[in-house]
């Protein structure tokens, strides 16, 4: 069957499934809209959390960054999974015990201040909207290639799909839709990885294939061959650290504490019946997430090797020695290359007029790189085509990538919606608002958030995983310290919390805008966005950890020179941390 028709059938079937589930599980009350009625089984919640967590950045972009950055991209594996351990031990059970709907509601109560609640809403919206932009980029990439639609049209289709099932079903509908999306995305990610691992190493497990010997008769191991190929073509060695140790450490730390501070993930632990179930949900979600995250390094390395072998195949001499063959002629480029050229995410420019595709790194002498654009976000989606896998596998990968982006986008939009309707309108502006009006306000807020995210998704400041990393930095610098001190430091008061959140968020946003050039200074910032210009060599994506330290320090110092929290608030903190019933 034709690939385009196959893709329409597979993707269309998954959309029908999502719509059906959302309709059957549609929310009828505010409790169902915000926290699915607090009745989701821990195993199912763990699966839904996995889908909520494994966004377009995890499915589409992470392996692409691993493919091109090699060792340095391990920060994503360590940071995003390590953050879940922090969440399980330090936050999830305590916040679930408190039993409120949203993160800003907890912060408002803990710091006995509507101002703190409003600031928390602002922090949540800034981080969540930034995160949604990365999902929209992933949706646009997947649609533009496999449905052969322009990027902008693909983005619009994704926005409509999210609008229908997220606005209709609320958290209840989204939860059960995300369970289906997890099954789709994990199957779509692992099946081609198994096929490609078998092709290259005869090992069906990509986790083991990454360190296995190639089956091409060379006697070389996969990573050994990849290192040699890249160095021969002027790139840096794949398995060697290139970035500074400080930046890698802070990048990992930012992703870890950003994970523990992301509101859409934390909200998932309000959906289970008991405190014990919250901790159990984290454990199950780690199991489900680990399936993809342990596969990603193999997918990235194999995709890079396949790409290099396509452009310049390795030849075996008569004495059994391997050496680089001829460059691929542009007129003989494979179909997958032509397909991705149509999207604009892969571009070639014949700079020396020899009709060949030279793909070389900055250390190569004698040739200039002619692959002027190789978008990292295409690697996972293009990998099955490069490996010449069957059309049904390629179509399945497209469905998985879209499922990953849509599942996380829905969770983020729910977090934004609940913060506006429940925390701002119901909690502060119109406290007597009926449940029906609050539900309507939540749906209107979600529609507005989808429109804003779609607009900025047309002009993202980087690859999907890079945009998401910025969101983690914003969450790490603003929300995580307020939650941690709210649970474990009784002396921190409302003034200190507000000053800390504003300081952490402010310094991180200034640093990001300075170097990423969002909105109004793009050209100047792009020129300045180099390690030589960064403060102590810290990249914008890694600066969230510095912002968090500023938040902690200012919140604590301001709290020490201002009156302590009231006694009933300090008792509340004790009740949250100690087994038993919270006394209010």
C-alpha positions, 0 to 999 in steps of 0.5 A, a space after each residue: 500500500 502507498 505510504 501516504 495512504 497507509 499513513 492517513 489510515 493509521 493516523 486517522 484510526 488513532 484520531 478516531 480512537 482518541 475522539 471516542 475515548 474523550 467522548 465516553 469519558 467526558 467531564 461533567 463536573 469540575 472535579 472530573 475536569 480538573 483531577 478526573 474525580 480522583 478515581 484513576 488506578 495507580 497503574 493506569 495513572 502511571 501509564 497516562 503520566 508516561 504519555 503526559 511526560 513523553 512529549 514530542 521532545 522525548 519521542 521526536 527530538 531527544 534521539 535526534 539530539 543524541 544522534 548529533 550531540 552524542 555524549 553531551 545529550 546524555 543530560 536529557 536521559 539523566 535529567 528527565 528520569 532523575 527528576 521523576 525520582 525527586 518527584 516521587 520522594 520529595 513532592 508527589 505524596 505530600 501534595 496529594 495528601 494536601 488534596 487540592 486541585 492545582 499547584 497555585 492553590 497549594 502555594 496560595 494556601 501554604 503562603 496564606 496569600 492571594 499574591 503568592 497564588 497569582 505569582 504561581 499562576 504567572 510562573 505556571 503559564 509562562 513555563 507551560 506555554 513554553 513547553 506547549 510550543 515545543 509540542 506544536 513544533 513536533 506536531 507540525 514536523 510530523 504532519 508536514 512530512 507524513 501527510 505531505 502538508 505544509 508545516 503551518 497546516 499540520 500545526 493547525 490540524 494538531 491544534 484542532 485535534 487537541 481542542 476537541 478532546 481536551 476541551 470536551 473531556 477535561 482531565 478525565 477524558 485526557 487521562 484515558 486518552 493518554 493511556 491509549 496514546 501511550 500504547 501507540 507511542 511506545 509501540 511506534 518507538 520500539 518496533 522500528 528500533 528493534 528492526 534497525 538493531 537487527 539490521 545492524 547488529 543481529 541483536 533485537 534489543 536496541 539497548 544491547 545493540 548500541 554496544 554490540 558488534 556490527 554484522 557487516 563483517 568489519 569486526 567493529 562495534 557500532 559506537 566504534 564505527 560511528 566514532 571513526 566515521 564522524 572523525 574521518 568526516 571532520 566531526 567531533 567524536 561521538 562518545 567524547 564529552 565536548 561541552 564544559 562539565 559545569 554546563 552539563 552538570 547544571 543542564 542535568 540539574 535544571 532538567 531534574 528540578 524542572 521535572 519536579 516543578 512542572 505543574 502538568 506532571 504534579 497535577 497527575 498525582 491529584 487524580 489518584 484515590 490515596 496518598 499511597 497511590 501517588 507514590 505508586 503512580 510515580 513508580 509505574 510511570 518510571 517503568 513505562 518511561 524507562 522503556 522509551 528512555 533506554 531505547 533512545 540512545 540506540 535509536 540516536 546512534 543508529 540513526 546517525 550511522 545510517 545517515 552517514 552511510 547513506 551520504 557516503 557508504 563505507 567500502 570494503 577493500 580486497 584485503 578486508 579493510 574498510 574505507 570511505 567510498 564515493 559521495 552520493 550523487 545528488 541526482 541519485 539521492 534516495 526517496 526519503 531524502 526527496 521526501 524530507 526536502 519537500 518539508 524544508 527541514 532537509 536542504 542541500 546546496 551544491 557549493 562546488 558544482 560537482 553534483 555530489 552531496 558532501 556532508 562534512 564537519 568543521 574539522 574537515 579540510 578541503 571541502 565545505 559542508 553542503 548539507 545546509 539544513 539537517 533539522 534534528 527533529 527529523 531523525 526519529 521520523 526519518 530513521 525507518 525510511 533511511 533503513 528501508 523498513 516497511 511502509 506500515 512501520 513508517 506510518 506507525 512512527 508518524 502516529 506515535 510522534 503525533 500521539 506523543 505531542 498531543 498527549 503532553 499538549 493536552 496535559 499542559 493546556 489543562 494545567 493552564 486552563 485550571 490555573 486561570 479558571 480555578 485559581 484566578 477566577 474562582 479563587 480570587 476574582 469571582 469566588 461565588 462562581 457556580 461549578 457550571 460557569 467555572 467549567 465553561 471558563 476553564 474550557 474558554 481558557 483552554 481554547 485561548 491557550 491553544 491559540 496562543 501556543 499555536 501562534 508561537 509554535 509557528 516561530 519556535 526558538 529552537 528544536 523541540 527538545 531545546 524549547 522544552 528545556 527552556 520550559 524546564 528551566 522556567 519551572 525549575 527557577 520559579 515553581 520547584 523552590 516554592 513547593 520544596 520550601 512550602 513542604 520542608 521549611 516552615 520559616 519561609 513566609 508569603 513575602 519571601 516566597 513571592 520575592 523568590 519566585 519573581 526573582 528566580 523567574 525574572 533572572 532566568 527569563 532575562 538570561 533566556 531572552 538575552 541569548 535566544 532572542 525571542 520576539 524582538 532581538 533575534 538577530 543580535 541574540 543568535 550572534 551572541 548565543 555562543 559558549 564564549 558569551 555565556 555567563 561561566 559557559 552556562 547555556 540558556 537551557 541550563 540556567 534554570 538551576 542558577 535561577 532556582 538557587 537565586 529563588 531559594 536564597 532570596 526566599 529564605 533571606 527575605 523570610 528571615 528578616 520578616 515576620 514568620 508564618 502564622 502558627 496554623 500555617 506551621 501546623 499545616 506543614 507539619 500535618 502534610 509531612 506526618 502521616 495522618 489527617 490534615 487538621 485545618 
